[in-house]
Amino acid sequence: MGTKWSQLIGDTSVFAVELSFSQDPDEGVAATVEESASWGSFQIWVQGMNLCAHHTDGEELNSVHWYLLPLIEWFADNWDALFHEERLPNRNAASIASVSLENSKEAPPGIALEDWEENWYQWWHRHNLESARFGGVFPSIILRRWRDKTELSWGLLEGSAKTTGLRFNEQSGAARLPSLAVTKSLYAVLTEAVNYLSSLCPQSERLRVLKHSLLAIRSPSEARLAWLLGFGRTTDELRSSCERLRSAVLDMRSEVRESVLGQLVGQELVTPPFAAALMFGSVSPHLEMSDRVCLLRALAEAFQPGHDALINQLAHEVPVDTIEPWKQGYELATELLERLGLGAKDSGAVDVEMILGEQGVTVEQIELRDPSIRAVAIGGAEYKPTVLVNARCHVNQYPSGRRFTLAHEFCHLIYDAAYARDVAIASGDWAPNDIEVRANALAAMLLMPPALLQRAIAQVQGERWSVPMVSKIAHLLETSFTSTSQHLYNLGYFGETQRDALLNQAYDARGNA
């Protein structure tokens, strides 16, 4: 079958899409006229990998072949969700969307199965390219917003390929790419493809509607702001929630309101994140309206363009290592300790609140109804660096827990700026897992640098690596027993078995106290 039309748009070393049309081998028997005209193949390239290359019946093919019209329609119909919805369905079960979906497919005991499955499958349908296969065999590629980037992840989920014997070369993986690099290439190839199909079927109402849908993507969309905020399962719910938030802060100055809650922009394929979107993407989808308004007002109070805080000289975005974020956290902490002049500190606990104050960071306490939110970090070019500590989170009710929280948020302020500008992250159950693991590791190393830890170990007496010994070390460093035990394990002082035994013994002792 000869190729009648083909376009490859983008940079295969970053992101590119190729669509090709050729003669329908079934000559339209099993398809509409438009679908038959769209028989062809596609390739999707991510960082030099062709995610469509596969083996079948002993043959290696570089492209997936099938009717492509439903795929093009799927991209057009789900564009806003694909590139603006970050939060995963039901629970935050992993750093990468494909892994999280795999880990959260089954509802936990006591959860309404029907609601869980419906929410899971709706999200899967909006974000998994495989849902557009229309009877063919497509790779399981998931696209979603991730902070200011587009995350693509693939593999793991059981799909159509599993039952056919077809095997895609790239079994599993993920990449986080600049959103415009993805959307510009994708939009261009989709538009060219629809124009070609329309030339073959000029009277097609279906193609006319599709062409209109693609044109609409370039128009300002209130729905995108709603998807970015992410409170709701349907477009109507999202818009209603967005309107309620806007109504709750009508008393704000317009420039503050636009910075906090975003504004419509014209002729853009993807809307840049704004402060509330960055923050609300890391909170529970069921966060009460009173907490949403409280956080919005805190953002507004931190709005201070042109501020001159010392921490700005330290801050620089570092992409998180999705494979070993805790090791990266340790490496960044070691670098930070040297820059702060604390690398050789060997006496006294690290005064993290003083460090934050010296860097111009404001620390305030708020009281949210949601106790799972530990704290919120706000900073960047337009916002004075601020850490909001949630008084209702139980770990903040202990001095060691509060100190760890401040060190954790310090990491966010320095290394997690979005689109090289702002950072707004609510640390808790829904924050990006890899970002949280990295921040926890940095906090541990910042509060327990090697020289200080070694001095504390030398000071304590008793049975080696017993609960009393580790408790004394934690007391000297003003850290929690759990974080101290984990840190000692990470640094190789003892193995996993010893760590687990310590934590279990400490838990049992507290239970019997």
LUMGUKE-761834 format. One record per residue (C-alpha): x, y, z. Coordinates in Angstrom, 3 decimals. Layout:
! LUMGUKE-761834
<x:X; y:Y; z:Z>
...
//
This chain:
! LUMGUKE-761834
<x:0.000; y:0.000; z:0.000>
<x:1.610; y:3.264; z:-1.112>
<x:1.607; y:6.294; z:1.145>
<x:-0.706; y:9.044; z:-0.117>
<x:0.177; y:11.689; z:2.474>
<x:2.708; y:11.930; z:5.313>
<x:3.920; y:14.575; z:7.750>
<x:6.583; y:14.370; z:10.483>
<x:6.547; y:17.480; z:12.662>
<x:8.780; y:18.172; z:15.638>
<x:12.215; y:17.191; z:16.864>
<x:12.534; y:13.438; z:17.398>
<x:15.166; y:14.040; z:20.080>
<x:12.554; y:15.955; z:22.109>
<x:9.021; y:15.332; z:20.793>
<x:7.683; y:14.648; z:17.313>
<x:4.637; y:13.101; z:15.658>
<x:4.335; y:11.509; z:12.248>
<x:0.974; y:10.825; z:10.610>
<x:0.619; y:9.067; z:7.257>
<x:-2.393; y:8.091; z:5.165>
<x:-2.523; y:5.231; z:2.670>
<x:-5.055; y:2.977; z:0.908>
<x:-7.572; y:1.269; z:3.217>
<x:-6.839; y:-2.495; z:2.897>
<x:-10.516; y:-3.268; z:3.581>
<x:-11.664; y:-0.682; z:1.012>
<x:-14.103; y:0.924; z:3.441>
<x:-16.037; y:-2.252; z:4.271>
<x:-15.757; y:-1.774; z:8.048>
<x:-15.603; y:2.012; z:8.213>
<x:-17.305; y:5.235; z:7.176>
<x:-16.018; y:7.144; z:4.170>
<x:-14.049; y:9.537; z:6.389>
<x:-12.619; y:6.725; z:8.493>
<x:-11.604; y:4.780; z:5.412>
<x:-9.815; y:7.859; z:4.071>
<x:-7.935; y:8.089; z:7.379>
<x:-6.430; y:4.604; z:7.196>
<x:-2.744; y:5.014; z:7.777>
<x:-0.044; y:4.971; z:10.428>
<x:1.490; y:7.066; z:13.157>
<x:4.664; y:7.404; z:15.170>
<x:5.220; y:9.314; z:18.411>
<x:8.796; y:10.205; z:19.295>
<x:9.915; y:11.166; z:22.815>
<x:13.563; y:11.932; z:23.575>
<x:14.787; y:9.831; z:20.671>
<x:12.476; y:6.883; z:21.377>
<x:9.804; y:5.810; z:18.922>
<x:6.953; y:4.748; z:21.212>
<x:5.101; y:3.115; z:18.314>
<x:7.880; y:0.766; z:17.156>
<x:6.798; y:-2.830; z:17.770>
<x:7.179; y:-6.504; z:16.909>
<x:4.325; y:-8.622; z:15.611>
<x:4.357; y:-12.048; z:13.937>
<x:8.141; y:-11.963; z:13.796>
<x:8.161; y:-8.632; z:11.954>
<x:9.477; y:-5.315; z:13.269>
<x:7.424; y:-2.239; z:12.373>
<x:8.174; y:1.418; z:13.104>
<x:4.567; y:2.620; z:12.938>
<x:1.142; y:1.687; z:14.268>
<x:-1.316; y:1.144; z:11.401>
<x:-5.064; y:1.764; z:11.735>
<x:-7.883; y:4.246; z:11.132>
<x:-6.556; y:7.563; z:12.449>
<x:-9.668; y:9.752; z:12.407>
<x:-10.837; y:8.635; z:15.896>
<x:-7.337; y:9.359; z:17.217>
<x:-7.362; y:12.883; z:15.792>
<x:-10.857; y:13.460; z:17.213>
<x:-9.708; y:12.196; z:20.617>
<x:-6.880; y:14.727; z:20.734>
<x:-9.242; y:17.549; z:19.743>
<x:-11.949; y:16.547; z:22.233>
<x:-9.577; y:16.093; z:25.180>
<x:-7.025; y:18.819; z:24.475>
<x:-7.834; y:20.959; z:27.513>
<x:-7.717; y:18.039; z:29.928>
<x:-4.610; y:16.478; z:28.348>
<x:-2.504; y:19.594; z:28.762>
<x:-4.098; y:21.229; z:31.813>
<x:-5.244; y:18.481; z:34.210>
<x:-2.484; y:17.336; z:36.547>
<x:-4.167; y:15.635; z:39.487>
<x:-4.504; y:11.860; z:39.231>
<x:-7.787; y:10.034; z:39.896>
<x:-8.784; y:8.748; z:43.350>
<x:-5.342; y:8.844; z:44.973>
<x:-1.768; y:9.934; z:44.373>
<x:-0.285; y:6.452; z:44.049>
<x:3.059; y:7.165; z:42.334>
<x:5.143; y:9.930; z:40.786>
<x:4.402; y:8.902; z:37.193>
<x:0.844; y:8.746; z:35.833>
<x:1.116; y:5.291; z:34.230>
<x:2.446; y:3.772; z:37.465>
<x:-0.092; y:5.603; z:39.600>
<x:-2.950; y:4.347; z:37.421>
<x:-1.643; y:0.804; z:37.713>
<x:-1.356; y:1.128; z:41.510>
<x:-4.776; y:2.687; z:41.979>
<x:-6.938; y:0.614; z:39.648>
<x:-8.416; y:-1.453; z:42.487>
<x:-10.481; y:0.349; z:45.115>
<x:-9.312; y:-0.047; z:48.737>
<x:-11.636; y:-1.870; z:51.179>
<x:-14.535; y:0.250; z:52.338>
<x:-14.534; y:2.528; z:49.285>
<x:-17.559; y:2.665; z:46.976>
<x:-16.372; y:0.541; z:44.055>
<x:-18.669; y:2.097; z:41.450>
<x:-17.528; y:5.693; z:42.142>
<x:-13.881; y:4.644; z:42.273>
<x:-14.033; y:2.792; z:38.955>
<x:-16.012; y:5.511; z:37.201>
<x:-13.544; y:8.201; z:38.231>
<x:-10.580; y:5.991; z:37.266>
<x:-11.948; y:5.111; z:33.837>
<x:-13.034; y:8.675; z:33.048>
<x:-9.508; y:9.891; z:33.782>
<x:-8.014; y:6.995; z:31.796>
<x:-10.224; y:7.843; z:28.821>
<x:-9.260; y:11.523; z:28.913>
<x:-5.517; y:10.871; z:29.129>
<x:-4.604; y:7.489; z:27.630>
<x:-4.084; y:7.489; z:23.866>
<x:-5.107; y:3.839; z:23.835>
<x:-8.711; y:4.869; z:24.489>
<x:-8.813; y:6.214; z:20.893>
<x:-7.852; y:2.913; z:19.256>
<x:-11.308; y:2.204; z:17.753>
<x:-10.574; y:-1.513; z:17.431>
<x:-6.894; y:-1.246; z:16.566>
<x:-3.844; y:-1.890; z:18.754>
<x:-2.355; y:1.331; z:20.114>
<x:0.439; y:1.865; z:22.637>
<x:-0.603; y:2.861; z:26.145>
<x:0.712; y:6.445; z:26.241>
<x:-0.603; y:8.774; z:28.925>
<x:-0.357; y:12.552; z:28.641>
<x:-1.064; y:14.962; z:31.483>
<x:-0.023; y:18.341; z:32.854>
<x:2.786; y:18.194; z:35.424>
<x:3.444; y:21.562; z:37.029>
<x:4.530; y:23.706; z:34.045>
<x:5.410; y:20.738; z:31.814>
<x:3.698; y:17.924; z:29.909>
<x:4.345; y:14.452; z:31.258>
<x:4.215; y:11.471; z:28.910>
<x:4.366; y:7.998; z:30.438>
<x:3.913; y:4.642; z:28.780>
<x:3.597; y:0.935; z:29.462>
<x:2.502; y:-1.036; z:32.535>
<x:-1.271; y:-0.892; z:32.002>
<x:-2.808; y:-3.976; z:30.455>
<x:-3.857; y:-2.993; z:26.983>
<x:-4.939; y:-4.315; z:23.621>
<x:-1.364; y:-5.323; z:22.744>
<x:-1.312; y:-7.887; z:25.548>
<x:-4.007; y:-10.074; z:23.972>
<x:-2.702; y:-9.857; z:20.400>
<x:0.901; y:-10.892; z:20.853>
<x:2.086; y:-7.506; z:19.624>
<x:4.991; y:-6.140; z:21.683>
<x:6.004; y:-2.499; z:21.730>
<x:9.753; y:-1.948; z:21.893>
<x:9.538; y:0.668; z:24.652>
<x:7.946; y:-1.308; z:27.471>
<x:7.710; y:1.450; z:30.075>
<x:9.093; y:4.880; z:30.793>
<x:8.295; y:8.554; z:31.232>
<x:9.444; y:12.025; z:30.217>
<x:8.517; y:15.539; z:31.259>
<x:8.822; y:17.992; z:28.403>
<x:8.179; y:21.698; z:27.816>
<x:4.476; y:21.910; z:27.049>
<x:4.926; y:24.080; z:23.956>
<x:7.375; y:21.586; z:22.452>
<x:4.612; y:18.981; z:22.628>
<x:1.556; y:21.051; z:21.762>
<x:3.031; y:22.962; z:18.797>
<x:4.194; y:19.829; z:16.993>
<x:1.047; y:17.878; z:17.793>
<x:-1.342; y:20.662; z:16.829>
<x:0.475; y:21.302; z:13.535>
<x:0.371; y:17.675; z:12.404>
<x:-3.285; y:17.259; z:13.439>
<x:-4.272; y:20.393; z:11.525>
<x:-2.415; y:19.334; z:8.395>
<x:-3.971; y:15.863; z:8.576>
<x:-7.523; y:17.203; z:8.886>
<x:-6.973; y:19.626; z:6.015>
<x:-5.869; y:16.713; z:3.836>
<x:-8.832; y:14.536; z:4.817>
<x:-11.185; y:17.454; z:4.148>
<x:-9.786; y:17.758; z:0.641>
<x:-10.748; y:14.113; z:0.065>
<x:-14.201; y:14.413; z:1.696>
<x:-15.206; y:18.083; z:1.206>
<x:-18.866; y:17.454; z:2.086>
<x:-18.162; y:15.667; z:5.369>
<x:-19.981; y:17.211; z:8.338>
<x:-17.854; y:15.125; z:10.705>
<x:-14.648; y:16.651; z:9.347>
<x:-16.186; y:20.128; z:9.391>
<x:-16.933; y:19.742; z:13.113>
<x:-13.440; y:18.387; z:13.730>
<x:-11.873; y:21.314; z:11.888>
<x:-13.913; y:23.710; z:14.027>
<x:-12.803; y:21.904; z:17.206>
<x:-9.158; y:22.269; z:16.253>
<x:-9.604; y:25.966; z:15.488>
<x:-11.289; y:26.445; z:18.871>
<x:-8.160; y:25.153; z:20.622>
<x:-6.436; y:28.422; z:19.718>
<x:-9.134; y:30.520; z:21.396>
<x:-8.996; y:31.668; z:25.049>
<x:-10.743; y:29.139; z:27.262>
<x:-12.113; y:29.578; z:30.765>
<x:-12.248; y:25.782; z:30.893>
<x:-8.460; y:25.596; z:30.912>
<x:-8.243; y:27.731; z:34.030>
<x:-10.788; y:25.395; z:35.603>
<x:-8.836; y:22.279; z:34.575>
<x:-5.685; y:23.794; z:36.047>
<x:-7.437; y:24.412; z:39.368>
<x:-8.800; y:20.876; z:39.203>
<x:-11.770; y:20.835; z:41.592>
<x:-14.300; y:18.535; z:39.955>
<x:-14.708; y:15.555; z:37.646>
<x:-16.708; y:17.135; z:34.842>
<x:-16.300; y:20.376; z:32.913>
<x:-19.430; y:21.778; z:34.584>
<x:-18.130; y:20.954; z:38.072>
<x:-14.759; y:22.468; z:37.270>
<x:-16.244; y:25.688; z:35.925>
<x:-18.636; y:26.016; z:38.861>
<x:-15.785; y:25.589; z:41.314>
<x:-13.667; y:28.133; z:39.436>
<x:-16.513; y:30.671; z:39.497>
<x:-17.019; y:30.185; z:43.253>
<x:-13.336; y:30.819; z:43.874>
<x:-13.418; y:33.975; z:41.773>
<x:-16.509; y:35.204; z:43.611>
<x:-14.837; y:34.607; z:46.975>
<x:-11.961; y:36.971; z:46.149>
<x:-13.739; y:39.772; z:44.292>
<x:-12.376; y:42.243; z:46.830>
<x:-8.803; y:41.658; z:45.620>
<x:-7.110; y:44.158; z:43.335>
<x:-7.388; y:43.036; z:39.703>
<x:-3.628; y:42.549; z:39.221>
<x:-3.480; y:40.366; z:42.336>
<x:-6.533; y:38.373; z:41.282>
<x:-5.095; y:37.754; z:37.808>
<x:-1.762; y:36.593; z:39.188>
<x:-3.358; y:34.323; z:41.786>
<x:-6.241; y:32.916; z:39.724>
<x:-4.930; y:33.263; z:36.193>
<x:-6.273; y:35.062; z:33.164>
<x:-7.422; y:34.138; z:29.687>
<x:-4.828; y:34.421; z:26.947>
<x:-5.446; y:34.432; z:23.206>
<x:-4.036; y:32.241; z:20.446>
<x:-2.293; y:29.923; z:22.888>
<x:-2.298; y:26.123; z:22.646>
<x:-1.615; y:25.714; z:26.338>
<x:-2.211; y:28.058; z:29.272>
<x:0.745; y:28.787; z:31.563>
<x:0.203; y:27.809; z:35.203>
<x:-0.630; y:30.472; z:37.745>
<x:-0.076; y:30.528; z:41.499>
<x:-3.365; y:28.938; z:42.561>
<x:-3.050; y:26.221; z:39.903>
<x:0.464; y:25.332; z:41.049>
<x:-0.741; y:25.142; z:44.649>
<x:-4.135; y:23.498; z:44.166>
<x:-2.613; y:20.843; z:41.923>
<x:-0.982; y:19.466; z:45.065>
<x:-4.026; y:19.374; z:47.367>
<x:-6.935; y:16.991; z:47.728>
<x:-9.604; y:17.333; z:45.017>
<x:-12.094; y:17.460; z:47.885>
<x:-10.480; y:20.389; z:49.702>
<x:-13.225; y:22.405; z:51.389>
<x:-14.090; y:25.812; z:49.998>
<x:-13.089; y:27.517; z:53.261>
<x:-9.564; y:26.098; z:52.904>
<x:-9.387; y:27.071; z:49.230>
<x:-10.280; y:30.663; z:50.059>
<x:-7.848; y:30.701; z:52.992>
<x:-5.017; y:29.587; z:50.697>
<x:-6.003; y:32.043; z:47.966>
<x:-5.898; y:34.907; z:50.437>
<x:-2.521; y:33.743; z:51.701>
<x:-1.273; y:33.805; z:48.095>
<x:-2.660; y:37.306; z:47.650>
<x:-0.916; y:38.519; z:50.799>
<x:2.381; y:37.091; z:49.525>
<x:1.987; y:38.857; z:46.151>
<x:4.853; y:41.350; z:46.055>
<x:6.420; y:41.849; z:42.606>
<x:9.958; y:43.164; z:42.719>
<x:10.737; y:41.949; z:46.245>
<x:14.414; y:41.508; z:47.014>
<x:14.844; y:38.460; z:49.247>
<x:18.272; y:36.885; z:49.689>
<x:16.871; y:33.436; z:48.901>
<x:16.433; y:34.531; z:45.278>
<x:20.204; y:34.254; z:44.901>
<x:20.031; y:30.603; z:45.981>
<x:16.905; y:29.657; z:44.060>
<x:17.224; y:27.824; z:40.753>
<x:14.968; y:25.180; z:39.291>
<x:16.433; y:21.674; z:39.279>
<x:14.364; y:18.995; z:37.463>
<x:13.567; y:16.206; z:39.860>
<x:15.256; y:12.850; z:39.346>
<x:12.249; y:10.542; z:38.999>
<x:14.386; y:7.420; z:39.502>
<x:16.185; y:8.274; z:42.744>
<x:14.819; y:11.586; z:44.039>
<x:16.052; y:10.907; z:47.603>
<x:19.662; y:10.641; z:46.433>
<x:19.243; y:13.863; z:44.506>
<x:17.858; y:15.487; z:47.660>
<x:20.969; y:14.470; z:49.584>
<x:23.246; y:15.826; z:46.847>
<x:21.394; y:19.154; z:46.718>
<x:21.476; y:19.398; z:50.517>
<x:25.248; y:18.837; z:50.568>
<x:25.667; y:21.630; z:48.023>
<x:23.310; y:23.881; z:49.990>
<x:25.096; y:23.245; z:53.308>
<x:28.350; y:24.404; z:51.742>
<x:26.732; y:27.521; z:50.302>
<x:25.217; y:28.342; z:53.691>
<x:28.504; y:27.670; z:55.469>
<x:27.083; y:24.747; z:57.462>
<x:28.960; y:21.905; z:55.774>
<x:31.419; y:21.498; z:58.672>
<x:28.955; y:22.221; z:61.490>
<x:29.687; y:19.755; z:64.305>
<x:27.896; y:21.137; z:67.335>
<x:24.412; y:22.330; z:68.221>
<x:21.250; y:21.609; z:66.289>
<x:20.716; y:23.357; z:62.952>
<x:18.516; y:26.414; z:63.496>
<x:16.412; y:26.097; z:60.365>
<x:14.005; y:28.892; z:61.291>
<x:16.924; y:31.289; z:61.694>
<x:18.270; y:30.201; z:58.284>
<x:14.914; y:30.903; z:56.673>
<x:14.758; y:34.315; z:58.356>
<x:18.259; y:35.212; z:57.172>
<x:17.219; y:34.322; z:53.625>
<x:14.219; y:36.642; z:53.815>
<x:11.592; y:33.899; z:54.108>
<x:8.455; y:34.739; z:56.071>
<x:7.135; y:31.899; z:58.251>
<x:3.473; y:32.088; z:59.220>
<x:0.983; y:29.714; z:60.792>
<x:-2.381; y:28.987; z:59.244>
<x:-5.175; y:26.683; z:60.333>
<x:-6.706; y:24.572; z:57.579>
<x:-9.520; y:22.103; z:58.089>
<x:-7.556; y:19.552; z:56.050>
<x:-4.908; y:18.101; z:58.420>
<x:-3.129; y:16.254; z:55.578>
<x:-1.607; y:19.509; z:54.304>
<x:1.653; y:19.906; z:56.186>
<x:2.635; y:23.338; z:54.879>
<x:2.642; y:25.530; z:51.783>
<x:5.696; y:27.071; z:50.130>
<x:5.177; y:30.271; z:48.113>
<x:7.911; y:32.125; z:46.268>
<x:9.291; y:33.397; z:43.000>
<x:9.495; y:36.648; z:41.097>
<x:6.024; y:37.907; z:42.014>
<x:5.662; y:36.457; z:45.515>
<x:7.700; y:37.162; z:48.619>
<x:9.097; y:33.833; z:49.890>
<x:6.667; y:32.468; z:52.441>
<x:6.145; y:29.224; z:54.334>
<x:2.654; y:28.631; z:55.715>
<x:2.690; y:25.981; z:58.451>
<x:-0.639; y:24.204; z:58.987>
<x:-1.360; y:24.101; z:62.719>
<x:-3.818; y:21.234; z:62.258>
<x:-1.250; y:18.843; z:60.820>
<x:-0.193; y:16.611; z:63.703>
<x:3.526; y:16.559; z:62.817>
<x:3.693; y:20.349; z:63.208>
<x:2.496; y:20.067; z:66.805>
<x:5.942; y:18.760; z:67.793>
<x:9.098; y:20.922; z:67.625>
<x:10.993; y:18.231; z:65.679>
<x:8.152; y:17.858; z:63.195>
<x:7.832; y:21.606; z:62.685>
<x:11.587; y:21.932; z:62.090>
<x:11.454; y:19.155; z:59.489>
<x:8.506; y:20.868; z:57.810>
<x:10.437; y:24.152; z:57.530>
<x:13.492; y:22.404; z:56.085>
<x:11.243; y:20.539; z:53.626>
<x:9.629; y:23.780; z:52.422>
<x:13.072; y:25.389; z:52.120>
<x:13.823; y:22.804; z:49.426>
<x:10.664; y:23.720; z:47.515>
<x:11.502; y:27.426; z:47.606>
<x:14.997; y:26.888; z:46.244>
<x:14.663; y:24.038; z:43.743>
<x:11.019; y:23.736; z:42.653>
<x:10.266; y:26.997; z:40.870>
<x:7.820; y:26.455; z:37.999>
<x:8.412; y:27.900; z:34.525>
<x:11.602; y:29.493; z:35.970>
<x:9.489; y:31.906; z:37.957>
<x:7.070; y:30.951; z:40.706>
<x:6.660; y:28.150; z:43.197>
<x:3.512; y:27.296; z:45.128>
<x:3.379; y:23.795; z:46.568>
<x:1.167; y:22.401; z:49.311>
<x:3.082; y:19.538; z:50.905>
<x:0.839; y:16.576; z:51.662>
<x:-0.761; y:13.446; z:50.284>
<x:-1.468; y:14.922; z:46.825>
<x:1.792; y:16.740; z:46.150>
<x:3.976; y:15.185; z:43.418>
<x:5.578; y:12.144; z:45.038>
<x:9.063; y:12.557; z:43.619>
<x:9.202; y:16.240; z:44.571>
<x:8.142; y:15.360; z:48.117>
<x:10.689; y:12.526; z:48.432>
<x:13.452; y:14.871; z:47.291>
<x:12.375; y:17.580; z:49.731>
<x:12.229; y:15.067; z:52.601>
<x:15.751; y:13.894; z:51.817>
<x:17.070; y:17.435; z:51.634>
<x:15.400; y:18.278; z:54.932>
<x:16.983; y:15.258; z:56.622>
<x:20.477; y:16.110; z:55.381>
<x:20.063; y:19.799; z:56.177>
<x:19.039; y:19.054; z:59.771>
<x:21.496; y:16.162; z:60.216>
<x:24.654; y:16.979; z:58.220>
<x:27.379; y:14.307; z:58.435>
<x:29.737; y:16.181; z:60.788>
<x:26.917; y:17.011; z:63.181>
<x:25.525; y:13.485; z:63.022>
<x:28.920; y:11.906; z:63.724>
<x:29.433; y:14.127; z:66.770>
<x:26.004; y:13.170; z:68.107>
<x:26.753; y:9.470; z:67.617>
<x:30.052; y:9.873; z:69.497>
<x:28.264; y:11.537; z:72.418>
<x:25.695; y:8.839; z:73.129>
<x:26.202; y:5.722; z:75.157>
<x:24.339; y:2.430; z:75.231>
<x:23.639; y:-0.601; z:73.115>
<x:24.644; y:0.014; z:69.507>
<x:21.691; y:1.108; z:67.348>
<x:19.092; y:0.416; z:70.011>
<x:15.926; y:2.498; z:70.404>
<x:17.421; y:4.409; z:73.383>
<x:20.600; y:5.196; z:71.415>
<x:18.784; y:6.507; z:68.332>
<x:16.383; y:8.442; z:70.578>
<x:19.347; y:10.219; z:72.204>
<x:20.802; y:11.081; z:68.794>
<x:17.417; y:12.460; z:67.706>
<x:17.198; y:14.485; z:70.933>
<x:20.630; y:16.047; z:70.363>
<x:19.777; y:16.954; z:66.771>
<x:16.202; y:18.002; z:67.635>
<x:14.814; y:15.662; z:65.005>
<x:12.183; y:12.935; z:65.148>
<x:13.011; y:9.306; z:65.877>
<x:11.583; y:8.232; z:62.520>
<x:13.498; y:10.740; z:60.379>
<x:16.705; y:10.060; z:62.311>
<x:16.373; y:6.299; z:61.857>
<x:15.679; y:6.676; z:58.125>
<x:18.610; y:9.063; z:57.714>
<x:21.011; y:6.711; z:59.505>
<x:19.812; y:3.894; z:57.253>
<x:20.222; y:5.990; z:54.094>
<x:23.785; y:6.860; z:55.091>
<x:24.665; y:3.199; z:55.598>
<x:24.997; y:3.068; z:59.387>
<x:22.785; y:-0.025; z:59.420>
<x:20.634; y:-2.090; z:57.061>
<x:16.950; y:-2.280; z:56.233>
<x:16.278; y:-5.054; z:58.764>
<x:17.746; y:-2.984; z:61.612>
<x:15.842; y:0.113; z:60.520>
<x:12.512; y:-1.727; z:60.412>
<x:13.195; y:-3.349; z:63.798>
<x:13.942; y:0.054; z:65.339>
<x:10.790; y:1.624; z:63.951>
<x:8.629; y:-1.342; z:65.042>
<x:10.120; y:-1.357; z:68.555>
<x:9.581; y:2.381; z:68.908>
<x:5.994; y:2.034; z:67.682>
<x:5.293; y:-0.789; z:70.143>
<x:6.823; y:1.214; z:72.990>
<x:4.585; y:4.204; z:72.232>
<x:1.558; y:1.923; z:72.031>
<x:2.252; y:0.479; z:75.452>
<x:3.089; y:3.791; z:77.078>
//
